[in-house]
Structures are given as C-alpha cells and as structure tokens.
Amino acid sequence: MSVSYWEHQTWLSAIDYTIVGSGIVGLNAALRLREKFPKARILILEKGILPQGASTKNAGFACFGSLSEILDDLTSHSEEEVVALVKQRIDGLTLLRETLGDATLDYQELGGYELFTHQDEVLYQHCLQQLEKINTLLYPLFGGPVYSTKENTFGFQQIQGQYIYNAFEGQIDTGKMMEGLVQLALSKGIKILNGVRVTRFEEENGLVNVVTDAFTLQTDQLLIATNGFASQLGLQQVQPARAQVLITKPIPDLKIQGTFHLDKGYYYFRNINNRILFGGGRNLDFKAEETTELGQTEIVQNELERLLKEVILPDTPFEIDRRWSGIMGVGSQKKPILQSTSNRIHAGVRLGGMGVAIGSQVGRDLADLVSQ
C-alpha cells in the first residue's frame, strides 16, 4: 500500500500510543490512556473488519463462574486465588457497566442456571455437597449466598431434577457493548484502523517500529491486546481456544430466560430475541480447537444440535439461523498476563474466556503499565 502525505500526516505520524487489537481490552486501554494523556495521539490497529477474536463473538454472559467452574478452579488454584479471581470478575463487570451504562449494554440480571445431565451424577452430587462451602467462601464478596437449587421449570430433558441457580448472574447484548465502546473511543479522538494486520515490531532509536501488511509506522509505546492471537506476536504463554456458536431462528413463545451452563461451563446457552444462542463443545476435541482459524467442525456442531434437540428444546421445532466461532486466549492459569517486555512494549492478554467480565479492567491495567 502506498501512503500519501495526507494519510501519513493524519493517521500514521507522531503516534504516542499504538494498540494492537480493537476488542474489549484494546478499547478500554485506549480510553484509559485518553484519561491519563488528554493530548496524546492514540491509534488502534485491528486486523479484522470488526474485532476479530472473541469480543464480538461471545454469548454475552455477564458471569463470574458457575459452581462447577469454581470447584474446578480450586483444583489448580488456592482458595485465596479463586476469591481474587471472582472479585476481579465482579469488579470488571461493574467497571463495564459504569463505562457504558446498563441501557447501552442492554444489561439484564435474570440469573444463571447450571444444568447437569444424568451422566453427570457424580459431578452433580459433588456440587451439591460443596455448595454451602463455596457460598461461605464467596460470602464476603456478595454479602449473601450465591448458589442455591431450583426445580427444572424450563422443561429441559435428560438432566438432573434441579438446577444450581446463581441470582447474581446477568447478560448483555455483545454487539451493543462493542458498538458503544467503539463510539466512545471515537468520540474521544482515538483513531481506529481496521483491516490492518501487524506482522512484527522492533525497538529502534528510542521508538517502536510497527510493521503491518499495509504500512510501517513508528510509535512511542506499543500495547498488545490480541488475547487469543497473542502467540502470533511472540507471546507463547497464551494458547488459542476456539469457541463454536450457533443461533436458532426466532422461536414463538420461547419461555427460557436467563443464562445457562452445562458440563463445567463447556456448553452455554441463552435466549436472545426469542432465539436460542448456544455455544461450546471445545472439550470434545481440545487439540482441534487450539487454533486461530475461525470456522466450525462437524463433531462440535453435531453435538450442539443434538443437545438442542434432546435436552434444551426437546418438544420445540427449531431451525439454525447462523453459525460462527471466536478465539479465546487461555493458559495454565486463569490470571491474565499483564507485562512489559521493555519500557515501550506492553501486553494484556490471556483472559481465559472471561473477556466480558475482566476485559475492561485488564485494558485499564494495560494502559497503566506505560507509566510504570
């Protein structure tokens, strides 16, 4: 791409802060930088026409973890670490709501439900046995019990007779969230260039040279917010994890309300505009889903459709409207990576599938690295 004088002067010169990735983290990092440095020139580079990873692909769960997820976290984290993770998610959701407002997000607190199939009897009993212990553990964060049991009022089949219910779980409209963040960033003079893939970068003469597939620019500070794609820019501690999703066409008189988790959170579904949005299944073939390729596989899509037909909508005809996938960033620990590899290069990645909950705070923390 040949860049004109005007293009260079207006968009690509004297850049103070360049952010790679226009998802939740990248946009919040830019907003935080604008707070700190009102006159700075801030540029976001995004390889997709829209945010390419998971920020516009997720199910819109404003959640902090189902009971089985919390118990699973306790197998690899201490109680103090798990409480800190949950607090981080709660605080992040509060920040997101404060940044955009509940009306913009279409935030609704309809509660969350965890379902257990008949085959999950051992896990179900374990969760029931540990329910009060986890409520006690999380009591200081909520001031009351988080998890309780409820009868199967939505008519799901092939599941245990009771759900485990979380009254504090909410949901948002993912598209409205991202549109709101983009509009807010643009209103504050933050420039966003889409369709630009960063291929490499290096420090030279007190600046960072950023090479893209369209042009090269120089910036004083570089912030990497690519999460699931972070390994492509040298952050090997982040493993990509694809999540496949489908959504039905509108279903008349759909009674299902709230957010729903199944199989330790590996499956999740909700009602959005009288459609069932249903995603998950990467546990069917972890290796195949360790990819940055957006697409679907027959094994996952077939299982999503089977669960829709046999468990979620057993007596309701439905048609699939569309399918998509998003790329999360995961690793051996749930704690995100916030690090500076030099005085000029910084990263905020590995959100562990909790981007909606923690992305806002991770973005702000990433921006704060530049002054440390």
C-alpha positions in Angstrom: 0.0 0.0 0.0 1.4 3.4 -0.9 0.6 6.0 1.7 0.0 9.6 0.7 1.4 12.6 2.6 -2.0 13.4 3.9 -2.7 9.8 5.1 0.7 9.7 6.8 0.3 13.1 8.5 -3.3 12.5 9.7 -3.2 8.9 10.7 0.3 7.5 10.9 2.8 10.1 12.2 3.8 11.2 15.7 1.9 8.4 17.3 2.3 8.3 21.1 0.4 5.0 21.7 -0.4 2.3 19.3 -2.7 -0.5 20.4 -2.9 -3.9 18.6 -6.5 -5.2 18.8 -9.8 -3.3 19.0 -11.6 -5.7 21.3 -12.7 -5.0 24.9 -9.2 -4.8 26.2 -7.8 -2.7 23.4 -10.6 -0.1 23.5 -10.5 0.1 27.3 -6.8 0.6 27.2 -7.2 3.4 24.7 -9.9 5.1 26.9 -7.7 4.8 29.9 -4.8 6.4 28.0 -7.0 9.2 27.0 -7.9 9.8 30.6 -4.2 10.0 31.6 -2.9 11.8 28.5 -5.6 14.1 27.1 -3.4 15.4 24.2 -1.8 12.1 23.2 -2.2 10.7 19.7 -3.7 7.2 20.2 -4.1 4.7 17.4 -5.7 1.2 17.4 -4.8 -1.3 14.7 -7.4 -4.1 14.1 -6.8 -6.9 11.6 -10.5 -7.6 11.1 -13.3 -5.5 9.6 -14.7 -6.0 13.1 -12.9 -7.1 16.2 -11.5 -10.5 15.2 -11.1 -12.5 18.4 -13.9 -13.1 20.9 -15.2 -9.6 21.7 -17.9 -9.6 19.1 -18.3 -13.3 19.0 -19.1 -14.2 22.6 -22.5 -15.2 24.1 -22.9 -12.0 26.2 -22.8 -13.7 29.6 -22.1 -11.2 32.5 -20.8 -14.0 34.6 -18.1 -14.8 37.1 -18.2 -18.6 37.2 -20.7 -21.4 37.7 -20.4 -23.6 40.8 -18.7 -26.4 39.0 -16.2 -23.9 37.3 -15.4 -22.5 40.8 -14.8 -26.0 42.1 -12.7 -26.9 39.1 -10.6 -23.7 39.6 -10.0 -24.8 43.2 -8.1 -27.9 41.9 -5.4 -25.7 40.4 -5.7 -22.5 42.5 -5.7 -21.8 46.2 -8.9 -20.5 47.9 -7.4 -17.1 48.1 -6.6 -17.1 44.4 -10.1 -18.2 43.5 -11.7 -15.5 45.6 -9.4 -13.0 44.0 -10.4 -14.2 40.5 -14.1 -13.9 41.3 -13.6 -10.4 42.8 -11.7 -9.4 39.7 -14.6 -10.5 37.5 -17.2 -8.7 39.7 -15.2 -5.5 39.7 -14.6 -5.8 35.9 -18.4 -6.2 35.3 -19.0 -3.2 37.5 -16.5 -1.1 35.5 -18.0 -2.2 32.2 -21.5 -1.1 33.4 -20.2 2.2 34.7 -18.3 2.9 31.4 -21.3 2.3 29.1 -24.4 2.2 31.3 -26.9 -0.6 31.6 -29.2 0.8 28.8 -26.4 0.8 26.2 -25.4 -2.8 27.2 -29.0 -4.0 27.5 -27.8 -5.4 30.8 -30.4 -7.7 32.5 -29.8 -9.6 35.7 -32.1 -12.7 35.1 -29.9 -15.1 36.9 -27.7 -18.0 35.8 -28.5 -21.7 35.9 -26.2 -24.7 35.8 -27.6 -27.9 34.4 -26.3 -31.4 34.9 -27.1 -34.4 32.7 -28.0 -37.8 34.1 -24.4 -38.9 33.1 -23.1 -36.1 35.3 -24.4 -37.6 38.5 -21.1 -37.7 40.3 -20.3 -34.0 39.4 -23.8 -33.0 40.4 -23.6 -34.6 43.8 -20.1 -33.1 44.3 -21.5 -29.7 43.6 -24.4 -30.1 46.0 -22.1 -31.3 48.7 -19.8 -28.3 48.2 -22.5 -25.7 47.6 -22.5 -24.3 51.2 -18.7 -24.3 51.4 -18.5 -22.2 48.2 -21.2 -19.9 49.4 -19.3 -19.3 52.6 -16.1 -18.7 50.7 -17.7 -16.1 48.4 -19.9 -14.5 51.1 -17.6 -11.6 51.7 -17.9 -10.6 48.1 -21.7 -10.7 47.8 -23.0 -10.3 51.3 -25.2 -13.3 50.9 -25.4 -16.9 49.4 -24.6 -17.1 45.7 -25.7 -20.6 44.8 -28.9 -22.4 45.5 -31.1 -25.1 43.9 -34.2 -24.7 41.7 -36.6 -27.1 40.2 -36.5 -27.8 36.4 -39.1 -25.3 35.4 -38.0 -24.8 31.8 -38.8 -28.3 30.7 -35.3 -29.4 29.8 -34.9 -33.2 29.4 -32.2 -35.8 30.3 -30.9 -33.6 33.2 -31.0 -33.8 37.0 -34.2 -32.7 38.6 -32.7 -29.4 40.0 -30.6 -26.6 38.6 -28.0 -24.9 40.6 -29.1 -21.2 40.5 -27.0 -18.1 40.7 -29.1 -15.0 41.3 -26.2 -12.6 40.7 -25.5 -13.6 37.0 -26.5 -11.2 34.2 -26.4 -10.9 30.5 -25.7 -8.2 27.9 -26.0 -7.5 24.2 -22.5 -8.1 22.9 -23.0 -6.1 19.7 -24.3 -3.1 21.6 -21.4 -3.3 24.1 -18.8 -3.2 21.3 -20.6 -0.6 19.3 -20.8 1.6 22.5 -17.1 1.1 23.2 -16.1 2.0 19.6 -18.3 5.1 19.6 -16.9 6.2 22.9 -13.4 5.8 21.7 -14.0 7.7 18.5 -15.7 10.5 20.4 -12.5 11.0 22.4 -10.3 11.4 19.3 -9.0 7.8 19.3 -8.3 6.6 15.8 -9.1 3.0 14.8 -7.8 1.5 11.5 -9.5 -1.8 10.5 -8.2 -4.4 8.1 -4.6 -3.9 9.2 -2.6 -6.9 10.4 0.6 -6.3 12.5 3.2 -8.8 11.4 6.2 -7.7 13.6 7.7 -4.9 15.6 11.0 -3.9 17.0 12.6 -1.1 19.0 14.9 1.2 17.2 16.3 4.7 18.1 14.0 5.2 21.0 10.8 4.3 19.2 9.0 1.1 18.2 8.8 0.3 14.5 5.4 -1.5 13.8 5.3 -3.4 10.5 1.9 -4.2 9.1 0.6 -5.8 5.9 -0.3 -2.3 4.7 2.3 0.1 6.0 5.0 0.7 8.6 4.8 3.3 11.4 6.7 4.4 14.4 5.2 4.8 17.9 6.5 5.8 21.2 4.6 3.0 23.0 3.1 -0.3 21.8 0.3 -2.1 23.6 -0.6 -5.7 22.6 -4.3 -6.6 23.3 -4.8 -9.5 20.9 -5.6 -12.2 23.5 -6.2 -15.4 21.6 -3.9 -14.3 18.8 -1.1 -13.2 21.1 1.1 -16.1 20.2 1.3 -14.8 16.7 3.1 -11.8 18.1 5.5 -13.8 20.3 3.6 -14.3 23.5 3.8 -18.1 23.7 2.2 -18.3 27.2 -1.2 -17.7 25.6 -2.9 -20.7 23.9 -5.7 -20.0 21.4 -9.0 -21.7 22.2 -11.8 -21.6 19.6 -15.4 -21.5 20.7 -18.1 -22.5 18.2 -21.5 -21.0 18.4 -24.8 -21.3 16.7 -28.1 -19.4 17.0 -31.7 -20.5 16.0 -34.2 -18.6 14.0 -36.9 -17.0 16.3 -39.0 -19.4 18.2 -42.6 -18.4 19.1 -43.5 -18.2 22.8 -39.9 -19.1 24.0 -40.1 -19.2 27.8 -36.4 -19.8 28.6 -34.9 -16.8 30.4 -31.5 -16.3 32.0 -28.1 -17.7 31.2 -27.4 -21.4 31.3 -24.2 -23.5 31.8 -23.7 -27.2 31.1 -20.8 -29.6 31.6 -18.5 -27.4 33.8 -19.2 -24.4 31.6 -18.0 -26.0 28.4 -21.5 -25.5 27.0 -23.6 -22.4 27.5 -26.9 -21.0 26.1 -29.4 -18.2 26.5 -32.5 -16.6 25.0 -31.7 -13.6 22.8 -34.6 -12.0 20.9 -36.6 -15.3 21.2 -33.8 -17.3 19.7 -31.5 -19.8 21.5 -27.8 -18.9 21.2 -25.8 -22.0 22.0 -22.1 -22.4 22.1 -19.3 -24.6 23.4 -18.0 -28.1 22.9 -14.3 -27.5 22.6 -13.9 -30.2 25.2 -14.9 -32.7 22.5 -11.6 -32.2 20.8 -9.3 -29.8 22.7 -6.4 -30.2 20.2 -8.5 -29.3 17.2 -9.9 -26.2 19.0 -6.3 -25.0 19.9 -6.4 -22.9 16.7 -6.6 -19.3 15.5 -8.7 -20.4 12.5 -12.3 -19.2 12.6 -14.5 -22.0 11.5 -16.7 -24.9 12.6 -16.2 -28.6 12.9 -18.7 -31.4 12.3 -18.1 -33.0 15.7 -18.9 -29.9 17.7 -21.8 -28.7 15.5 -23.5 -32.1 15.5 -23.3 -32.2 19.3 -24.6 -28.7 19.7 -27.6 -29.6 17.5 -28.1 -32.9 19.4 -28.2 -31.2 22.8 -30.6 -28.6 21.4 -32.9 -31.2 20.1 -32.8 -33.7 23.0 -32.1 -31.5 26.1 -32.8 -27.8 25.6 -35.7 -27.8 23.1 -37.0 -31.4 23.2 -40.6 -30.6 22.3 -40.0 -27.5 20.2 -39.2 -27.4 16.4 -36.3 -25.1 15.6 -34.1 -24.1 12.6 -30.5 -22.9 12.8 -30.1 -19.4 11.5 -26.3 -18.9 11.6 -23.1 -20.4 13.0 -19.8 -18.7 13.9 -16.7 -19.0 16.1 -14.5 -16.9 18.3 -10.9 -17.2 19.5 -10.2 -17.0 23.3 -6.9 -16.9 25.0 -6.2 -19.4 27.7 -3.3 -20.9 29.6 -2.3 -22.9 32.6 -3.6 -20.2 35.0 -6.8 -18.2 34.9 -5.0 -15.0 35.9 -4.4 -12.7 32.9 -1.0 -11.8 31.7 -0.1 -8.1 32.2 3.5 -7.5 31.5 6.0 -5.1 30.0 8.7 -6.7 27.9 10.5 -3.4 27.7 9.9 0.3 28.6 8.0 0.7 25.4 6.2 -2.7 24.7 3.4 -3.9 26.9 0.8 -6.8 26.8 -2.6 -7.5 28.3 -3.7 -11.0 27.2 -4.9 -14.4 28.3 -8.4 -13.6 29.6 -9.4 -17.3 30.0 -12.8 -17.0 28.4 -13.8 -14.2 30.8 -13.4 -11.2 28.5 -16.8 -9.7 29.2 -16.1 -9.8 32.9 -12.5 -8.8 33.1 -11.7 -7.2 29.8 -12.4 -3.6 30.9 -10.1 -3.8 33.9 -7.4 -5.6 32.0 -7.5 -2.8 29.4 -7.1 -0.2 32.1 -4.3 -2.1 33.8 -2.6 -2.5 30.4 -2.7 1.3 29.9 -1.3 1.8 33.4 1.8 -0.2 32.6 3.1 2.5 30.3 3.8 4.8 33.3 5.5 2.1 35.4 
